[in-house]
Amino acid sequence: GKARHAIAPRVDWHQQQKERFARAIARKLDADAARGRFEKLVLVAPPQTLGEIRAALKSSTAKRIAGEINKDLTKIPTRDLGKHLDPHLPH
């Protein structure tokens, strides 16, 4: 008989992980917003991740977004985050 070959769509696992991460962040932010843990939110992430987090947020949480910073700060030591963020934050 004839052999049939299924061509599986190419899956970008790295991209899938990033989307899963963005959804997990959004769920945490939604839960914290519902508990009144913050009034305003400034999202800091590379542009695509920012969009994915924003898209996954409940509208009630999204309304609390006071600003967005298109930056990848994952390599910055925690103690240095303040000086990177301060110029961008509403005062």
N, C-alpha and C positions, 0 to 999 in steps of 0.2 A: 504493500500500500504506500500511498504518498506520505511522506513525513510532513507534519505541520509544525511550523515554528511561530511561536508567539513572540512578538517583539514587545518587550516590556518598555513602557515609557521610562526615559532616563530620569532618575530621581536625584535631585540635588539634596543630599542628606544634610549638608552644612546649612543650606537655606531652610530646610524643614526644621532643624534644631533651633535656628534663630527665630522662626515664626512661633514655635512652641514656647520659647523663652519669652517672647513679647507677650503672648497670651497669658502666660503665668504671671508676669509682672502686672499686666492689666487686672487680672483677678485679684491680686494682692492689693493693688491701689483701690479697686472698687470696694473691697471689704473694709479697708482702712477708712475710706471716705464715708461709708455707711455708718461706721462707728464714731465718726466725728474726730478722727485722729489728725486731720489737717483741713484747713480752709482753702489754702492755695497750694498749687502744685507747679513746680518747674521741671519739665522733662529734659533730661540731658542724655543724648544718644546720637549715634550716627544717623543721618537722614532717613534711610530706609527703615531702620528699627523704630525711630520716632513715629513714622507713619503707621507701622504695624501696631505699636502700643496704642496710639490714638484711635485707630480703627477698632481695637478690641475693647476699649473702655466703654462703660455705660455712659449715657449722655449726662447723667447727673454728676459723674466724676469728671468727665471732659469739661464741664462748665467751670470746674475749679482750676483749670490750667491757666496759670498766670504768665507763663512764658515757656519757650522751648529753646534749647541750645543745641545746635547741630555740631556735636563734638564727641569724639570717642575718648573718654577719660579713663578707660580700663587699665592703662599702663601707669597712671599717675598714682603715687603712694597716697594713701588716705590722708596723711597729715598735710599734704600739699593741695588737697582738693579745694579748700577754701579760697586760696589765692587765684585759682583758675576760674572758680564760679563767681566770686564776688563782683567783678565788673559787670556781669550779665544779670545779676539778681536785682529785682525791684527793691528800692530802699525807701 
